């Protein structure tokens, strides 16, 4: 997926979960943070980031969106921060037939309700229907991609509704989109035991789980179609 034109900046601080202060040239501006996760290991003062300037709109307090961050103060590999991207990345990969587990579906719908949730994608075709919930992951420790990085009751509810979809006769899957390329495996983060329990119960009920890394540059974010192994951590 192509990104909008980006400008380099320096991260200064994050006054709240929706806003960051960044320095672009000699100016300090406010940037919208399109991700409510903590990201404390990524959003470090002095870290290089890339922002997408936005036109002035009445009522908008931020001048740009925070899009990418470098993994080290000197640059290096990039991490995509935008938690809105995963459904679009998955939809793009489906259209290009790059996700082998989901070949054969002829129709893709967005934001379909099931149970108490609106799930990201509904695939349909001759073999039936498949509900997909896409999760954004950008935390990696010792090669393990971890989700979530904060308690998410909504995320646990999505998993339980996916399990209910399986019991109702549908296929269902959760896809963790790891928006960086340095992970070698995936696990649920012990910071949220309820999510971890819901994940185990969902898999036991027949919900499929996949974790896909991404190739990230200042021009594009591309889902890599080779899934990461899903491992169990001691919680």
N, C-alpha and C positions, 0 to 999 in steps of 0.2 A: 504494500500500500504506500503510495507516494505521500510524503509529508508536505505541508505548506512551506513556503520559504522561511528559513529560520535564521536568527541572528545569535551570535555568541554573547554570553553574559557571565557574570560571576554571582553565585548565590550568596546572599548575606544572612537572611534569617526568615523564619516562617511565623509571623505573628499569630496566625490561626490556621486551621487545617485547610482553608480554602484559598489563602493568600500567602505569597512569598514576596520578599523584597529582593530585587536583583539589581546589579549595576551593569548598565550597557554603556560603554564609553565612559563619559563623565557624569552620566545621569543615573540616579537611583529611581527605579519605577516599581510599581506593584504588578505582580504577575498572578493570574489565576492558576491555582493548583488543581488540575483535573483528576485528583486522586485523594481520597480521604484517609488512606493508610498513613501510618506514622513515618515510615521511610527515613528514620533517624540516621541510619548508617549511610544513606545516600545524600540527603540534604544537609551537607556539612558546610559551615561558613568557609568561603574561599573556593569552593568546588566550581569547576567550569560547568555551565549549563547552556542550553539552547532554548530560545523562546520564539514563539510565533506572534509577531505584532498583530494587533487587532485594530480595526478602525474605531474611531471614537463613536460610541453609541450612548444616547441619553440613558442615564441610570447605571451604566457600567463603570465600576470604580477601578478596574485594572486595565493596563495598557497592552497586555500580551498574555499568552498562555505559556506556562512552563511545560516543555515537551520532552527534553532529553537531559541527562546528566552524565558526566564522565565518571568512571570508577575511581580515578585517582586525581589528585590536584594537578598533575602534569598532563592529564588527558586520558588516553588509553581507551579501552572498550566503552561503548555507550550503553545506557539503559534507558528504555522508553518508560515514561512515567504516567502516561494517559490511560486511566482505567476504562475509558470509553471505547478503546480500540478493539478489544478481543472479539466481539461479535462481528465487526467488520472484517477483521483479519481472517476469521474462520469462514465467513461467507465468501471472501475472495478466494481462499484456498479450496473451498467446495466447488466454486465455479470453474476453477482451473483443474479440477479432479486431482488434487494433490493430497487429499486425505483418504487413503485407501479404506479405512473402516466404514466410510460413509458413501461409497460409490453406489449409484443406482437410484438415488432419490431425485425426482424430477422437479420438485417444488420446494422453495425455501421461504418461510414466513418469519417475520420478526415480532418479538414481544407478544407471544401467545399466552393467554391465561391458562393456568391449571392449578387446581386447589386454591391455596392462598397466595400464589405467586404469579408473576408474569415472567415466564421463562424466555430466554433470549431468542432461541430459534426453534422452529418446528419444521422438520423435514418430512416430506410425504412422497410416496411413489407406489409402484406395484407391490412392494414388499411390506407396506404399511406405513406407520408413522414413527418418528423419533424426535423426542424432546431433547434439546441441548441447552445447558446452562454454561455460559462462558465466564471464567474467573480470571482476573488480571493478577499476575504474580511478578514482582520485581525484586524480591529479597532472595539472596543466595548466601549460604554460609557453608564453608568447606566443601563447595561443590554441590550442595543440596539446595534446590529451590524450595522455599517454604511459603505456605499459605495457610491462614491469613497472618498479617503482622499486627492485628488487633482483633479484639472480640467482635464477631459478626453474627448476631442473631439472625439477620436476614439471610446470610449465607447458609446457615444450618437449616433454616426453613426451606430454602431452595432444594437442598439435598433431600429433605423429607418429602417434598412434593414430587421430586424425580422418582423416589421410591414408590410413591403412590401411583405415579403414571405407569410404572412397570407392573404393579399389581392390577392396574386397570387394562392391561393387555398391550401397552405401548412399549416401544424401545425407548431408553433414556440414557443420557450420558452427561457427565460433567467434564469440561475441557479446561484445563488450567493453561493459560497462555503466559509463558515465562518470557517477559519482554527484555531478554538479554540472552547471550549465547554462551555463557561460561558455566552453566549448570550441567552436571552429569547425572543427576537423579532428582526426584521430587518426593516431598513428604508433607504431611500436615504439620503446622507449627503448634507445639504444645502450649503456646500462649492462650489458646482457645480450646480447652478440653471438650466443650460441647460440640464444636464443629468437628473435631476429630472423631468423636463418638458417632455423630450423624454421618460422617463420611464412611466409617466402617460399616454402619448399619445399612447405608445406601448400597454399598458394594455387595454386601451379603444378600440384599434384596434383588440384585441383578442390575443395578445401575453401573454402566461402564465408566471408567475413568481413564483419562489420557492427559499427559502433560507435554506440551510442545514448546520448545525454545523458539526464539526469534533472532533473525539477523537484523541488526539495528545500525543504520548509518544516518548521517544528517539529511539524507534524501528520502529514505524509505524505511519501513519496518515490514519484514517478510516472515511469515510463519514457516518454520523449518518442519517438514512433514515427518521427520523421524522422532517418534515419541520417546520421552525419557522414562527410565525405569521408575516405578513408584515403590518407595521403600517405607518401612515402618520404623518410626523413632520410638524410643522409650519415653512415655509421657507420664 
